[in-house]
Amino acid sequence: MTGTPEAFLDTNILVYAFSNDDRSVIAERLLSDGCTISVQTLNEFVHVSRRKLSREWAEIGEAAAIIRKLCT
């Protein structure tokens, strides 16, 4: 194995990455550096985005597509 292993990210990191939170810069960097997530994490991100943050489905879909592209 070479290089640094990818980080396994939880739901909070995904939410921060797509927010105006101060932690968004760090979360965005973690995503862009390559990461691993679970299907459960992606489902939780969608749930939090819709129910707690009241985001529109189109916005959630765009974010989920970016996450799926960047994460294994």
WOKAMO-V936505 format. One record per pair of residues at least 12 apart in sequence whose ideal C-beta (glycine too) atoms are under 7 Angstrom apart, sorted by the first residue. I is the first residue (numbers start at 1). J is the second residue. Records with the same first field share a line. If there is no record, write none. Layout:
BEGIN
I: J, J
END
This chain:
BEGIN
6: 34, 35, 36, 72
7: 30, 35
8: 36
9: 30, 35, 37, 41
10: 41
11: 41, 44, 45, 48
13: 27, 30
14: 41, 45, 67
15: 45, 48
17: 31
18: 63
31: 70
32: 70
35: 70, 71
36: 71, 72
37: 67, 71
42: 64, 67
46: 60, 64
49: 63
END
